Amino acid sequence: METERYKFFSHNECEFFPCHPGADETRFNCLFCYCPLYALGEDCGGNFVYHDNGIKDCTNCLIPHSPGGFDYIMERFGMIKDLAMKKSE
């Protein structure tokens, strides 16, 4: 019995599927459609570029959409939590 199905979801009927060029459609994970690591900026560990206007472009990053993407993101969840915590001054 497979017990980790919650780590993968593929929405191949989505009008944007797959949203990254060159991605393997048979293994593309849509669970993190919007990557929670985006907020980590340069510390996300992904394949991204910053445009001149300061916008982070993750088009070439497949980490959240890869078979190991769920575990990769969960390993960094503490960093995301730290960003979201209210700081006491």
FENQUIRA-V414221 format. One record per residue. N is the residue number from 0. RES is the residue in one letter. OMEGA is omega in degrees with one decimal (none if undefined). NEAR is the number of other C-alpha atoms within 12 Angstrom. Layout:
{{N RES OMEGA NEAR} {N RES OMEGA NEAR}}
This chain:
{{0 M 177.3 4} {1 E -175.9 7} {2 T -177.6 7} {3 E 179.5 12} {4 R 179.8 13} {5 Y -178.6 15} {6 K -175.1 24} {7 F 174.7 25} {8 F 178.6 25} {9 S -179.2 26} {10 H -173.7 21} {11 N 173.8 18} {12 E 177.5 12} {13 C -179.1 13} {14 E 179.8 8} {15 F -175.2 14} {16 F -18.6 22} {17 P -173.3 24} {18 C 177.2 28} {19 H -177.9 23} {20 P 176.4 15} {21 G -179.0 15} {22 A 175.8 21} {23 D -175.5 18} {24 E -178.4 24} {25 T -178.3 18} {26 R -173.9 24} {27 F -177.7 31} {28 N -179.5 33} {29 C -175.6 33} {30 L 177.3 26} {31 F -179.6 29} {32 C 172.5 28} {33 Y -171.5 19} {34 C 177.6 32} {35 P 179.9 30} {36 L -179.7 34} {37 Y -176.7 32} {38 A 179.6 23} {39 L 178.6 23} {40 G -177.2 23} {41 E -177.9 18} {42 D -177.4 15} {43 C -179.8 27} {44 G -177.4 23} {45 G 179.4 28} {46 N -174.7 20} {47 F 171.9 22} {48 V 171.5 20} {49 Y 175.4 16} {50 H -179.4 11} {51 D -179.7 8} {52 N 177.2 8} {53 G -179.2 10} {54 I 178.3 15} {55 K -178.2 23} {56 D -176.5 20} {57 C -177.5 30} {58 T -176.6 25} {59 N -179.1 19} {60 C 178.5 26} {61 L -177.4 34} {62 I -177.3 35} {63 P -176.8 39} {64 H -177.8 39} {65 S 179.9 29} {66 P 179.5 27} {67 G -175.0 20} {68 G -180.0 30} {69 F -179.1 30} {70 D 178.0 19} {71 Y -179.4 24} {72 I -179.9 31} {73 M 176.6 21} {74 E -178.4 17} {75 R -176.7 24} {76 F 177.1 21} {77 G 177.7 16} {78 M 178.0 20} {79 I 178.8 21} {80 K -179.8 18} {81 D 177.6 13} {82 L -174.9 18} {83 A -177.4 13} {84 M 175.6 10} {85 K -179.9 8} {86 K 176.5 8} {87 S 178.8 4} {88 E none 3}}
